């Protein structure tokens, strides 16, 4: 997937967040708190599955920084 851009990644996240909001909110268009709600639910999921959420959050942050840096090098 070398042709995947950060814009595409953001679109994937937008789609996932919209789907999550459609399941969990009375008004799916109100996405103000949806990111925090999704993160909270991912913490519940990680706890149930024995996944170290903080470690995965750090991994995700590092991957994000790598992807941003990579695209900046292309500009």
CHARMM internal coordinates of N, CA and C (Angstrom, degrees):
IC EDIT
DIST 1 N 1 CA 1.4531
DIST 1 CA 1 C 1.5241
ANGL 1 N 1 CA 1 C 110.58
DIST 1 C 2 N 1.2938
ANGL 1 CA 1 C 2 N 117.10
DIHE 1 N 1 CA 1 C 2 N 48.53
DIST 2 N 2 CA 1.4526
ANGL 1 C 2 N 2 CA 120.06
DIHE 1 CA 1 C 2 N 2 CA -177.85
DIST 2 CA 2 C 1.5236
ANGL 2 N 2 CA 2 C 113.03
DIHE 1 C 2 N 2 CA 2 C -71.75
DIST 2 C 3 N 1.3219
ANGL 2 CA 2 C 3 N 118.34
DIHE 2 N 2 CA 2 C 3 N -15.32
DIST 3 N 3 CA 1.4583
ANGL 2 C 3 N 3 CA 121.29
DIHE 2 CA 2 C 3 N 3 CA -179.64
DIST 3 CA 3 C 1.5242
ANGL 3 N 3 CA 3 C 112.83
DIHE 2 C 3 N 3 CA 3 C -88.94
DIST 3 C 4 N 1.3205
ANGL 3 CA 3 C 4 N 117.43
DIHE 3 N 3 CA 3 C 4 N 3.47
DIST 4 N 4 CA 1.4581
ANGL 3 C 4 N 4 CA 121.12
DIHE 3 CA 3 C 4 N 4 CA -178.36
DIST 4 CA 4 C 1.5226
ANGL 4 N 4 CA 4 C 109.01
DIHE 3 C 4 N 4 CA 4 C -78.80
DIST 4 C 5 N 1.3206
ANGL 4 CA 4 C 5 N 115.12
DIHE 4 N 4 CA 4 C 5 N 125.45
DIST 5 N 5 CA 1.4574
ANGL 4 C 5 N 5 CA 120.65
DIHE 4 CA 4 C 5 N 5 CA 178.73
DIST 5 CA 5 C 1.5286
ANGL 5 N 5 CA 5 C 110.17
DIHE 4 C 5 N 5 CA 5 C -100.82
DIST 5 C 6 N 1.3148
ANGL 5 CA 5 C 6 N 115.40
DIHE 5 N 5 CA 5 C 6 N 168.26
DIST 6 N 6 CA 1.4574
ANGL 5 C 6 N 6 CA 119.55
DIHE 5 CA 5 C 6 N 6 CA 176.70
DIST 6 CA 6 C 1.5263
ANGL 6 N 6 CA 6 C 111.05
DIHE 5 C 6 N 6 CA 6 C -65.80
DIST 6 C 7 N 1.3089
ANGL 6 CA 6 C 7 N 116.81
DIHE 6 N 6 CA 6 C 7 N -28.42
DIST 7 N 7 CA 1.4638
ANGL 6 C 7 N 7 CA 120.49
DIHE 6 CA 6 C 7 N 7 CA 174.79
DIST 7 CA 7 C 1.5313
ANGL 7 N 7 CA 7 C 110.24
DIHE 6 C 7 N 7 CA 7 C -63.80
DIST 7 C 8 N 1.3150
ANGL 7 CA 7 C 8 N 116.99
DIHE 7 N 7 CA 7 C 8 N -41.56
DIST 8 N 8 CA 1.4636
ANGL 7 C 8 N 8 CA 121.81
DIHE 7 CA 7 C 8 N 8 CA 176.98
DIST 8 CA 8 C 1.5250
ANGL 8 N 8 CA 8 C 109.80
DIHE 7 C 8 N 8 CA 8 C -65.13
DIST 8 C 9 N 1.3223
ANGL 8 CA 8 C 9 N 117.16
DIHE 8 N 8 CA 8 C 9 N -43.53
DIST 9 N 9 CA 1.4654
ANGL 8 C 9 N 9 CA 120.66
DIHE 8 CA 8 C 9 N 9 CA 178.37
DIST 9 CA 9 C 1.5251
ANGL 9 N 9 CA 9 C 111.07
DIHE 8 C 9 N 9 CA 9 C -60.00
DIST 9 C 10 N 1.3286
ANGL 9 CA 9 C 10 N 116.47
DIHE 9 N 9 CA 9 C 10 N -41.62
DIST 10 N 10 CA 1.4649
ANGL 9 C 10 N 10 CA 120.43
DIHE 9 CA 9 C 10 N 10 CA 178.00
DIST 10 CA 10 C 1.5248
ANGL 10 N 10 CA 10 C 110.56
DIHE 9 C 10 N 10 CA 10 C -63.73
DIST 10 C 11 N 1.3201
ANGL 10 CA 10 C 11 N 117.24
DIHE 10 N 10 CA 10 C 11 N -36.85
DIST 11 N 11 CA 1.4684
ANGL 10 C 11 N 11 CA 120.77
DIHE 10 CA 10 C 11 N 11 CA 177.64
DIST 11 CA 11 C 1.5232
ANGL 11 N 11 CA 11 C 110.70
DIHE 10 C 11 N 11 CA 11 C -65.50
DIST 11 C 12 N 1.3331
ANGL 11 CA 11 C 12 N 117.55
DIHE 11 N 11 CA 11 C 12 N -40.54
DIST 12 N 12 CA 1.4710
ANGL 11 C 12 N 12 CA 120.30
DIHE 11 CA 11 C 12 N 12 CA 175.85
DIST 12 CA 12 C 1.5250
ANGL 12 N 12 CA 12 C 110.08
DIHE 11 C 12 N 12 CA 12 C -58.87
DIST 12 C 13 N 1.3254
ANGL 12 CA 12 C 13 N 115.82
DIHE 12 N 12 CA 12 C 13 N -45.37
DIST 13 N 13 CA 1.4668
ANGL 12 C 13 N 13 CA 120.11
DIHE 12 CA 12 C 13 N 13 CA -179.99
DIST 13 CA 13 C 1.5335
ANGL 13 N 13 CA 13 C 110.66
DIHE 12 C 13 N 13 CA 13 C -64.49
DIST 13 C 14 N 1.3291
ANGL 13 CA 13 C 14 N 116.96
DIHE 13 N 13 CA 13 C 14 N -40.16
DIST 14 N 14 CA 1.4696
ANGL 13 C 14 N 14 CA 121.52
DIHE 13 CA 13 C 14 N 14 CA 178.20
DIST 14 CA 14 C 1.5284
ANGL 14 N 14 CA 14 C 109.85
DIHE 13 C 14 N 14 CA 14 C -60.34
DIST 14 C 15 N 1.3167
ANGL 14 CA 14 C 15 N 116.54
DIHE 14 N 14 CA 14 C 15 N -44.67
DIST 15 N 15 CA 1.4678
ANGL 14 C 15 N 15 CA 120.20
DIHE 14 CA 14 C 15 N 15 CA 179.22
DIST 15 CA 15 C 1.5202
ANGL 15 N 15 CA 15 C 111.48
DIHE 14 C 15 N 15 CA 15 C -63.00
DIST 15 C 16 N 1.3306
ANGL 15 CA 15 C 16 N 116.63
DIHE 15 N 15 CA 15 C 16 N -43.93
DIST 16 N 16 CA 1.4671
ANGL 15 C 16 N 16 CA 120.69
DIHE 15 CA 15 C 16 N 16 CA 179.26
DIST 16 CA 16 C 1.5245
ANGL 16 N 16 CA 16 C 110.42
DIHE 15 C 16 N 16 CA 16 C -63.66
DIST 16 C 17 N 1.3268
ANGL 16 CA 16 C 17 N 117.02
DIHE 16 N 16 CA 16 C 17 N -41.84
DIST 17 N 17 CA 1.4606
ANGL 16 C 17 N 17 CA 121.06
DIHE 16 CA 16 C 17 N 17 CA -179.58
DIST 17 CA 17 C 1.5264
ANGL 17 N 17 CA 17 C 111.36
DIHE 16 C 17 N 17 CA 17 C -67.01
DIST 17 C 18 N 1.3169
ANGL 17 CA 17 C 18 N 116.65
DIHE 17 N 17 CA 17 C 18 N -40.46
DIST 18 N 18 CA 1.4668
ANGL 17 C 18 N 18 CA 119.61
DIHE 17 CA 17 C 18 N 18 CA 177.78
DIST 18 CA 18 C 1.5230
ANGL 18 N 18 CA 18 C 110.82
DIHE 17 C 18 N 18 CA 18 C -63.87
DIST 18 C 19 N 1.3263
ANGL 18 CA 18 C 19 N 117.38
DIHE 18 N 18 CA 18 C 19 N -39.95
DIST 19 N 19 CA 1.4545
ANGL 18 C 19 N 19 CA 120.42
DIHE 18 CA 18 C 19 N 19 CA 177.74
DIST 19 CA 19 C 1.5220
ANGL 19 N 19 CA 19 C 110.13
DIHE 18 C 19 N 19 CA 19 C -65.33
DIST 19 C 20 N 1.3240
ANGL 19 CA 19 C 20 N 116.95
DIHE 19 N 19 CA 19 C 20 N -46.71
DIST 20 N 20 CA 1.4606
ANGL 19 C 20 N 20 CA 120.95
DIHE 19 CA 19 C 20 N 20 CA 177.52
DIST 20 CA 20 C 1.5243
ANGL 20 N 20 CA 20 C 110.67
DIHE 19 C 20 N 20 CA 20 C -56.96
DIST 20 C 21 N 1.3251
ANGL 20 CA 20 C 21 N 116.99
DIHE 20 N 20 CA 20 C 21 N -46.62
DIST 21 N 21 CA 1.4700
ANGL 20 C 21 N 21 CA 120.85
DIHE 20 CA 20 C 21 N 21 CA -179.42
DIST 21 CA 21 C 1.5210
ANGL 21 N 21 CA 21 C 111.00
DIHE 20 C 21 N 21 CA 21 C -62.70
DIST 21 C 22 N 1.3263
ANGL 21 CA 21 C 22 N 117.08
DIHE 21 N 21 CA 21 C 22 N -35.38
DIST 22 N 22 CA 1.4728
ANGL 21 C 22 N 22 CA 119.76
DIHE 21 CA 21 C 22 N 22 CA -179.60
DIST 22 CA 22 C 1.5241
ANGL 22 N 22 CA 22 C 111.27
DIHE 21 C 22 N 22 CA 22 C -66.85
DIST 22 C 23 N 1.3364
ANGL 22 CA 22 C 23 N 117.15
DIHE 22 N 22 CA 22 C 23 N -26.56
DIST 23 N 23 CA 1.4634
ANGL 22 C 23 N 23 CA 121.46
DIHE 22 CA 22 C 23 N 23 CA 179.21
DIST 23 CA 23 C 1.5186
ANGL 23 N 23 CA 23 C 112.54
DIHE 22 C 23 N 23 CA 23 C -87.63
DIST 23 C 24 N 1.3264
ANGL 23 CA 23 C 24 N 116.85
DIHE 23 N 23 CA 23 C 24 N -31.64
DIST 24 N 24 CA 1.4559
ANGL 23 C 24 N 24 CA 119.92
DIHE 23 CA 23 C 24 N 24 CA -166.88
DIST 24 CA 24 C 1.5217
ANGL 24 N 24 CA 24 C 115.47
DIHE 23 C 24 N 24 CA 24 C -110.12
DIST 24 C 25 N 1.3065
ANGL 24 CA 24 C 25 N 118.93
DIHE 24 N 24 CA 24 C 25 N -8.35
DIST 25 N 25 CA 1.4624
ANGL 24 C 25 N 25 CA 120.17
DIHE 24 CA 24 C 25 N 25 CA -175.14
DIST 25 CA 25 C 1.5180
ANGL 25 N 25 CA 25 C 110.88
DIHE 24 C 25 N 25 CA 25 C -122.26
DIST 25 C 26 N 1.3409
ANGL 25 CA 25 C 26 N 114.10
DIHE 25 N 25 CA 25 C 26 N 148.12
DIST 26 N 26 CA 1.4600
ANGL 25 C 26 N 26 CA 118.98
DIHE 25 CA 25 C 26 N 26 CA 174.80
DIST 26 CA 26 C 1.5238
ANGL 26 N 26 CA 26 C 110.57
DIHE 25 C 26 N 26 CA 26 C -63.78
DIST 26 C 27 N 1.3189
ANGL 26 CA 26 C 27 N 116.15
DIHE 26 N 26 CA 26 C 27 N -38.16
DIST 27 N 27 CA 1.4567
ANGL 26 C 27 N 27 CA 121.80
DIHE 26 CA 26 C 27 N 27 CA 179.04
DIST 27 CA 27 C 1.5304
ANGL 27 N 27 CA 27 C 108.57
DIHE 26 C 27 N 27 CA 27 C -121.35
DIST 27 C 28 N 1.3337
ANGL 27 CA 27 C 28 N 117.86
DIHE 27 N 27 CA 27 C 28 N 95.96
DIST 28 N 28 CA 1.4667
ANGL 27 C 28 N 28 CA 120.74
DIHE 27 CA 27 C 28 N 28 CA -177.10
DIST 28 CA 28 C 1.5268
ANGL 28 N 28 CA 28 C 113.79
DIHE 27 C 28 N 28 CA 28 C -59.72
DIST 28 C 29 N 1.3225
ANGL 28 CA 28 C 29 N 117.36
DIHE 28 N 28 CA 28 C 29 N -19.66
DIST 29 N 29 CA 1.4635
ANGL 28 C 29 N 29 CA 120.23
DIHE 28 CA 28 C 29 N 29 CA 179.45
DIST 29 CA 29 C 1.5233
ANGL 29 N 29 CA 29 C 111.46
DIHE 28 C 29 N 29 CA 29 C -73.98
DIST 29 C 30 N 1.3380
ANGL 29 CA 29 C 30 N 117.46
DIHE 29 N 29 CA 29 C 30 N -18.90
DIST 30 N 30 CA 1.4532
ANGL 29 C 30 N 30 CA 122.07
DIHE 29 CA 29 C 30 N 30 CA 179.32
DIST 30 CA 30 C 1.5207
ANGL 30 N 30 CA 30 C 108.59
DIHE 29 C 30 N 30 CA 30 C -84.49
DIST 30 C 31 N 1.3339
ANGL 30 CA 30 C 31 N 115.71
DIHE 30 N 30 CA 30 C 31 N 87.39
DIST 31 N 31 CA 1.4628
ANGL 30 C 31 N 31 CA 120.62
DIHE 30 CA 30 C 31 N 31 CA -175.49
DIST 31 CA 31 C 1.5187
ANGL 31 N 31 CA 31 C 112.61
DIHE 30 C 31 N 31 CA 31 C -95.81
DIST 31 C 32 N 1.3320
ANGL 31 CA 31 C 32 N 116.77
DIHE 31 N 31 CA 31 C 32 N 8.63
DIST 32 N 32 CA 1.4603
ANGL 31 C 32 N 32 CA 121.06
DIHE 31 CA 31 C 32 N 32 CA -176.64
DIST 32 CA 32 C 1.5265
ANGL 32 N 32 CA 32 C 112.15
DIHE 31 C 32 N 32 CA 32 C -52.81
DIST 32 C 33 N 1.3330
ANGL 32 CA 32 C 33 N 116.52
DIHE 32 N 32 CA 32 C 33 N -46.39
DIST 33 N 33 CA 1.4609
ANGL 32 C 33 N 33 CA 120.76
DIHE 32 CA 32 C 33 N 33 CA -176.48
DIST 33 CA 33 C 1.5272
ANGL 33 N 33 CA 33 C 113.51
DIHE 32 C 33 N 33 CA 33 C -104.25
DIST 33 C 34 N 1.3087
ANGL 33 CA 33 C 34 N 117.61
DIHE 33 N 33 CA 33 C 34 N 2.57
DIST 34 N 34 CA 1.4639
ANGL 33 C 34 N 34 CA 120.29
DIHE 33 CA 33 C 34 N 34 CA -173.41
DIST 34 CA 34 C 1.5165
ANGL 34 N 34 CA 34 C 113.98
DIHE 33 C 34 N 34 CA 34 C -63.60
DIST 34 C 35 N 1.3275
ANGL 34 CA 34 C 35 N 118.03
DIHE 34 N 34 CA 34 C 35 N -35.99
DIST 35 N 35 CA 1.4722
ANGL 34 C 35 N 35 CA 119.80
DIHE 34 CA 34 C 35 N 35 CA -179.73
DIST 35 CA 35 C 1.5222
ANGL 35 N 35 CA 35 C 109.42
DIHE 34 C 35 N 35 CA 35 C -63.57
DIST 35 C 36 N 1.3219
ANGL 35 CA 35 C 36 N 116.87
DIHE 35 N 35 CA 35 C 36 N -47.75
DIST 36 N 36 CA 1.4599
ANGL 35 C 36 N 36 CA 120.14
DIHE 35 CA 35 C 36 N 36 CA 178.98
DIST 36 CA 36 C 1.5154
ANGL 36 N 36 CA 36 C 112.28
DIHE 35 C 36 N 36 CA 36 C -63.39
DIST 36 C 37 N 1.3375
ANGL 36 CA 36 C 37 N 115.90
DIHE 36 N 36 CA 36 C 37 N -40.78
DIST 37 N 37 CA 1.4683
ANGL 36 C 37 N 37 CA 119.78
DIHE 36 CA 36 C 37 N 37 CA 178.35
DIST 37 CA 37 C 1.5241
ANGL 37 N 37 CA 37 C 111.08
DIHE 36 C 37 N 37 CA 37 C -62.61
DIST 37 C 38 N 1.3257
ANGL 37 CA 37 C 38 N 116.78
DIHE 37 N 37 CA 37 C 38 N -42.11
DIST 38 N 38 CA 1.4581
ANGL 37 C 38 N 38 CA 120.27
DIHE 37 CA 37 C 38 N 38 CA 179.31
DIST 38 CA 38 C 1.5255
ANGL 38 N 38 CA 38 C 110.45
DIHE 37 C 38 N 38 CA 38 C -64.87
DIST 38 C 39 N 1.3232
ANGL 38 CA 38 C 39 N 117.19
DIHE 38 N 38 CA 38 C 39 N -44.08
DIST 39 N 39 CA 1.4624
ANGL 38 C 39 N 39 CA 119.82
DIHE 38 CA 38 C 39 N 39 CA 177.55
DIST 39 CA 39 C 1.5244
ANGL 39 N 39 CA 39 C 111.24
DIHE 38 C 39 N 39 CA 39 C -60.29
DIST 39 C 40 N 1.3215
ANGL 39 CA 39 C 40 N 116.51
DIHE 39 N 39 CA 39 C 40 N -41.96
DIST 40 N 40 CA 1.4638
ANGL 39 C 40 N 40 CA 121.11
DIHE 39 CA 39 C 40 N 40 CA 177.53
DIST 40 CA 40 C 1.5240
ANGL 40 N 40 CA 40 C 110.54
DIHE 39 C 40 N 40 CA 40 C -59.15
DIST 40 C 41 N 1.3153
ANGL 40 CA 40 C 41 N 116.81
DIHE 40 N 40 CA 40 C 41 N -46.77
DIST 41 N 41 CA 1.4632
ANGL 40 C 41 N 41 CA 120.51
DIHE 40 CA 40 C 41 N 41 CA -179.61
DIST 41 CA 41 C 1.5217
ANGL 41 N 41 CA 41 C 111.67
DIHE 40 C 41 N 41 CA 41 C -67.50
DIST 41 C 42 N 1.3222
ANGL 41 CA 41 C 42 N 117.19
DIHE 41 N 41 CA 41 C 42 N -33.17
DIST 42 N 42 CA 1.4626
ANGL 41 C 42 N 42 CA 119.42
DIHE 41 CA 41 C 42 N 42 CA 174.63
DIST 42 CA 42 C 1.5261
ANGL 42 N 42 CA 42 C 110.69
DIHE 41 C 42 N 42 CA 42 C -65.84
DIST 42 C 43 N 1.3287
ANGL 42 CA 42 C 43 N 117.54
DIHE 42 N 42 CA 42 C 43 N -33.19
DIST 43 N 43 CA 1.4656
ANGL 42 C 43 N 43 CA 120.34
DIHE 42 CA 42 C 43 N 43 CA 175.11
DIST 43 CA 43 C 1.5252
ANGL 43 N 43 CA 43 C 110.72
DIHE 42 C 43 N 43 CA 43 C -64.96
DIST 43 C 44 N 1.3366
ANGL 43 CA 43 C 44 N 116.64
DIHE 43 N 43 CA 43 C 44 N -42.66
DIST 44 N 44 CA 1.4665
ANGL 43 C 44 N 44 CA 119.93
DIHE 43 CA 43 C 44 N 44 CA 176.13
DIST 44 CA 44 C 1.5322
ANGL 44 N 44 CA 44 C 110.40
DIHE 43 C 44 N 44 CA 44 C -60.12
DIST 44 C 45 N 1.3236
ANGL 44 CA 44 C 45 N 115.64
DIHE 44 N 44 CA 44 C 45 N -45.88
DIST 45 N 45 CA 1.4651
ANGL 44 C 45 N 45 CA 121.07
DIHE 44 CA 44 C 45 N 45 CA 179.26
DIST 45 CA 45 C 1.5231
ANGL 45 N 45 CA 45 C 110.59
DIHE 44 C 45 N 45 CA 45 C -59.47
DIST 45 C 46 N 1.3327
ANGL 45 CA 45 C 46 N 116.76
DIHE 45 N 45 CA 45 C 46 N -48.52
DIST 46 N 46 CA 1.4603
ANGL 45 C 46 N 46 CA 120.74
DIHE 45 CA 45 C 46 N 46 CA -178.60
DIST 46 CA 46 C 1.5251
ANGL 46 N 46 CA 46 C 111.08
DIHE 45 C 46 N 46 CA 46 C -59.85
DIST 46 C 47 N 1.3161
ANGL 46 CA 46 C 47 N 116.70
DIHE 46 N 46 CA 46 C 47 N -41.43
DIST 47 N 47 CA 1.4621
ANGL 46 C 47 N 47 CA 119.71
DIHE 46 CA 46 C 47 N 47 CA 179.36
DIST 47 CA 47 C 1.5257
ANGL 47 N 47 CA 47 C 110.60
DIHE 46 C 47 N 47 CA 47 C -61.55
DIST 47 C 48 N 1.3300
ANGL 47 CA 47 C 48 N 116.25
DIHE 47 N 47 CA 47 C 48 N -46.10
DIST 48 N 48 CA 1.4666
ANGL 47 C 48 N 48 CA 120.41
DIHE 47 CA 47 C 48 N 48 CA 179.56
DIST 48 CA 48 C 1.5212
ANGL 48 N 48 CA 48 C 112.41
DIHE 47 C 48 N 48 CA 48 C -62.62
DIST 48 C 49 N 1.3216
ANGL 48 CA 48 C 49 N 116.97
DIHE 48 N 48 CA 48 C 49 N -33.41
DIST 49 N 49 CA 1.4672
ANGL 48 C 49 N 49 CA 121.61
DIHE 48 CA 48 C 49 N 49 CA -176.56
DIST 49 CA 49 C 1.5212
ANGL 49 N 49 CA 49 C 113.22
DIHE 48 C 49 N 49 CA 49 C -93.70
DIST 49 C 50 N 1.3292
ANGL 49 CA 49 C 50 N 117.19
DIHE 49 N 49 CA 49 C 50 N -1.46
DIST 50 N 50 CA 1.4528
ANGL 49 C 50 N 50 CA 120.09
DIHE 49 CA 49 C 50 N 50 CA -179.30
DIST 50 CA 50 C 1.5201
ANGL 50 N 50 CA 50 C 113.75
DIHE 49 C 50 N 50 CA 50 C 73.14
DIST 50 C 51 N 1.3092
ANGL 50 CA 50 C 51 N 116.88
DIHE 50 N 50 CA 50 C 51 N 28.95
DIST 51 N 51 CA 1.4636
ANGL 50 C 51 N 51 CA 123.17
DIHE 50 CA 50 C 51 N 51 CA -179.97
DIST 51 CA 51 C 1.5252
ANGL 51 N 51 CA 51 C 108.31
DIHE 50 C 51 N 51 CA 51 C -97.78
DIST 51 C 52 N 1.3210
ANGL 51 CA 51 C 52 N 117.02
DIHE 51 N 51 CA 51 C 52 N 135.07
DIST 52 N 52 CA 1.4570
ANGL 51 C 52 N 52 CA 122.35
DIHE 51 CA 51 C 52 N 52 CA 177.89
DIST 52 CA 52 C 1.5339
ANGL 52 N 52 CA 52 C 108.50
DIHE 51 C 52 N 52 CA 52 C -78.45
DIST 52 C 53 N 1.3226
ANGL 52 CA 52 C 53 N 116.15
DIHE 52 N 52 CA 52 C 53 N 96.18
DIST 53 N 53 CA 1.4590
ANGL 52 C 53 N 53 CA 121.09
DIHE 52 CA 52 C 53 N 53 CA -175.76
DIST 53 CA 53 C 1.5252
ANGL 53 N 53 CA 53 C 111.61
DIHE 52 C 53 N 53 CA 53 C -59.18
DIST 53 C 54 N 1.3275
ANGL 53 CA 53 C 54 N 117.22
DIHE 53 N 53 CA 53 C 54 N -45.58
DIST 54 N 54 CA 1.4701
ANGL 53 C 54 N 54 CA 120.33
DIHE 53 CA 53 C 54 N 54 CA -177.90
DIST 54 CA 54 C 1.5220
ANGL 54 N 54 CA 54 C 111.43
DIHE 53 C 54 N 54 CA 54 C -60.30
DIST 54 C 55 N 1.3152
ANGL 54 CA 54 C 55 N 116.80
DIHE 54 N 54 CA 54 C 55 N -39.21
DIST 55 N 55 CA 1.4587
ANGL 54 C 55 N 55 CA 121.03
DIHE 54 CA 54 C 55 N 55 CA 177.77
DIST 55 CA 55 C 1.5244
ANGL 55 N 55 CA 55 C 110.50
DIHE 54 C 55 N 55 CA 55 C -65.74
DIST 55 C 56 N 1.3176
ANGL 55 CA 55 C 56 N 116.55
DIHE 55 N 55 CA 55 C 56 N -43.21
DIST 56 N 56 CA 1.4663
ANGL 55 C 56 N 56 CA 120.26
DIHE 55 CA 55 C 56 N 56 CA 179.38
DIST 56 CA 56 C 1.5247
ANGL 56 N 56 CA 56 C 111.44
DIHE 55 C 56 N 56 CA 56 C -68.17
DIST 56 C 57 N 1.3339
ANGL 56 CA 56 C 57 N 116.80
DIHE 56 N 56 CA 56 C 57 N -34.27
DIST 57 N 57 CA 1.4615
ANGL 56 C 57 N 57 CA 120.19
DIHE 56 CA 56 C 57 N 57 CA 175.96
DIST 57 CA 57 C 1.5272
ANGL 57 N 57 CA 57 C 109.89
DIHE 56 C 57 N 57 CA 57 C -64.37
DIST 57 C 58 N 1.3222
ANGL 57 CA 57 C 58 N 116.68
DIHE 57 N 57 CA 57 C 58 N -42.49
DIST 58 N 58 CA 1.4679
ANGL 57 C 58 N 58 CA 120.57
DIHE 57 CA 57 C 58 N 58 CA 176.58
DIST 58 CA 58 C 1.5262
ANGL 58 N 58 CA 58 C 110.64
DIHE 57 C 58 N 58 CA 58 C -63.62
DIST 58 C 59 N 1.3378
ANGL 58 CA 58 C 59 N 117.62
DIHE 58 N 58 CA 58 C 59 N -41.02
DIST 59 N 59 CA 1.4660
ANGL 58 C 59 N 59 CA 121.19
DIHE 58 CA 58 C 59 N 59 CA 176.68
DIST 59 CA 59 C 1.5253
ANGL 59 N 59 CA 59 C 110.78
DIHE 58 C 59 N 59 CA 59 C -61.61
DIST 59 C 60 N 1.3337
ANGL 59 CA 59 C 60 N 116.30
DIHE 59 N 59 CA 59 C 60 N -43.84
DIST 60 N 60 CA 1.4606
ANGL 59 C 60 N 60 CA 120.71
DIHE 59 CA 59 C 60 N 60 CA 178.92
DIST 60 CA 60 C 1.5208
ANGL 60 N 60 CA 60 C 112.12
DIHE 59 C 60 N 60 CA 60 C -63.17
DIST 60 C 61 N 1.3313
ANGL 60 CA 60 C 61 N 116.03
DIHE 60 N 60 CA 60 C 61 N -41.09
DIST 61 N 61 CA 1.4640
ANGL 60 C 61 N 61 CA 120.22
DIHE 60 CA 60 C 61 N 61 CA 178.47
DIST 61 CA 61 C 1.5247
ANGL 61 N 61 CA 61 C 110.54
DIHE 60 C 61 N 61 CA 61 C -63.27
DIST 61 C 62 N 1.3316
ANGL 61 CA 61 C 62 N 117.45
DIHE 61 N 61 CA 61 C 62 N -42.69
DIST 62 N 62 CA 1.4667
ANGL 61 C 62 N 62 CA 121.31
DIHE 61 CA 61 C 62 N 62 CA 179.33
DIST 62 CA 62 C 1.5291
ANGL 62 N 62 CA 62 C 110.82
DIHE 61 C 62 N 62 CA 62 C -64.52
DIST 62 C 63 N 1.3243
ANGL 62 CA 62 C 63 N 116.78
DIHE 62 N 62 CA 62 C 63 N -42.01
DIST 63 N 63 CA 1.4605
ANGL 62 C 63 N 63 CA 120.60
DIHE 62 CA 62 C 63 N 63 CA 178.45
DIST 63 CA 63 C 1.5258
ANGL 63 N 63 CA 63 C 110.73
DIHE 62 C 63 N 63 CA 63 C -63.64
DIST 63 C 64 N 1.3335
ANGL 63 CA 63 C 64 N 116.27
DIHE 63 N 63 CA 63 C 64 N -42.66
DIST 64 N 64 CA 1.4712
ANGL 63 C 64 N 64 CA 121.25
DIHE 63 CA 63 C 64 N 64 CA 176.96
DIST 64 CA 64 C 1.5287
ANGL 64 N 64 CA 64 C 110.23
DIHE 63 C 64 N 64 CA 64 C -57.65
DIST 64 C 65 N 1.3234
ANGL 64 CA 64 C 65 N 116.89
DIHE 64 N 64 CA 64 C 65 N -47.97
DIST 65 N 65 CA 1.4657
ANGL 64 C 65 N 65 CA 120.57
DIHE 64 CA 64 C 65 N 65 CA -179.34
DIST 65 CA 65 C 1.5214
ANGL 65 N 65 CA 65 C 111.13
DIHE 64 C 65 N 65 CA 65 C -62.41
DIST 65 C 66 N 1.3333
ANGL 65 CA 65 C 66 N 118.09
DIHE 65 N 65 CA 65 C 66 N -39.22
DIST 66 N 66 CA 1.4665
ANGL 65 C 66 N 66 CA 121.83
DIHE 65 CA 65 C 66 N 66 CA 176.44
DIST 66 CA 66 C 1.5264
ANGL 66 N 66 CA 66 C 111.12
DIHE 65 C 66 N 66 CA 66 C -62.58
DIST 66 C 67 N 1.3321
ANGL 66 CA 66 C 67 N 116.69
DIHE 66 N 66 CA 66 C 67 N -44.36
DIST 67 N 67 CA 1.4679
ANGL 66 C 67 N 67 CA 120.44
DIHE 66 CA 66 C 67 N 67 CA -178.35
DIST 67 CA 67 C 1.5241
ANGL 67 N 67 CA 67 C 111.67
DIHE 66 C 67 N 67 CA 67 C -67.06
DIST 67 C 68 N 1.3268
ANGL 67 CA 67 C 68 N 116.76
DIHE 67 N 67 CA 67 C 68 N -39.63
DIST 68 N 68 CA 1.4680
ANGL 67 C 68 N 68 CA 120.09
DIHE 67 CA 67 C 68 N 68 CA 177.44
DIST 68 CA 68 C 1.5304
ANGL 68 N 68 CA 68 C 109.68
DIHE 67 C 68 N 68 CA 68 C -65.05
DIST 68 C 69 N 1.3163
ANGL 68 CA 68 C 69 N 117.14
DIHE 68 N 68 CA 68 C 69 N -45.73
DIST 69 N 69 CA 1.4568
ANGL 68 C 69 N 69 CA 121.15
DIHE 68 CA 68 C 69 N 69 CA 179.70
DIST 69 CA 69 C 1.5286
ANGL 69 N 69 CA 69 C 110.94
DIHE 68 C 69 N 69 CA 69 C -61.35
DIST 69 C 70 N 1.3218
ANGL 69 CA 69 C 70 N 117.41
DIHE 69 N 69 CA 69 C 70 N -40.82
DIST 70 N 70 CA 1.4574
ANGL 69 C 70 N 70 CA 121.31
DIHE 69 CA 69 C 70 N 70 CA 179.70
DIST 70 CA 70 C 1.5276
ANGL 70 N 70 CA 70 C 110.91
DIHE 69 C 70 N 70 CA 70 C -61.22
DIST 70 C 71 N 1.3331
ANGL 70 CA 70 C 71 N 117.41
DIHE 70 N 70 CA 70 C 71 N -46.14
DIST 71 N 71 CA 1.4605
ANGL 70 C 71 N 71 CA 119.53
DIHE 70 CA 70 C 71 N 71 CA -179.57
DIST 71 CA 71 C 1.5283
ANGL 71 N 71 CA 71 C 111.27
DIHE 70 C 71 N 71 CA 71 C -67.81
DIST 71 C 72 N 1.3258
ANGL 71 CA 71 C 72 N 116.99
DIHE 71 N 71 CA 71 C 72 N -33.19
DIST 72 N 72 CA 1.4719
ANGL 71 C 72 N 72 CA 119.33
DIHE 71 CA 71 C 72 N 72 CA 177.54
DIST 72 CA 72 C 1.5199
ANGL 72 N 72 CA 72 C 110.91
DIHE 71 C 72 N 72 CA 72 C -65.32
DIST 72 C 73 N 1.3377
ANGL 72 CA 72 C 73 N 117.64
DIHE 72 N 72 CA 72 C 73 N -33.03
DIST 73 N 73 CA 1.4597
ANGL 72 C 73 N 73 CA 121.23
DIHE 72 CA 72 C 73 N 73 CA 177.77
DIST 73 CA 73 C 1.5244
ANGL 73 N 73 CA 73 C 110.98
DIHE 72 C 73 N 73 CA 73 C -67.33
DIST 73 C 74 N 1.3234
ANGL 73 CA 73 C 74 N 116.64
DIHE 73 N 73 CA 73 C 74 N -28.64
DIST 74 N 74 CA 1.4696
ANGL 73 C 74 N 74 CA 119.82
DIHE 73 CA 73 C 74 N 74 CA -178.69
DIST 74 CA 74 C 1.5172
ANGL 74 N 74 CA 74 C 112.29
DIHE 73 C 74 N 74 CA 74 C -76.61
DIST 74 C 75 N 1.3177
ANGL 74 CA 74 C 75 N 116.69
DIHE 74 N 74 CA 74 C 75 N -21.91
DIST 75 N 75 CA 1.4911
ANGL 74 C 75 N 75 CA 120.21
DIHE 74 CA 74 C 75 N 75 CA -178.73
DIST 75 CA 75 C 1.4853
ANGL 75 N 75 CA 75 C 112.92
DIHE 74 C 75 N 75 CA 75 C -75.75
END
COOR INIT
IC SEED 1 N 1 CA 1 C
IC BUILD
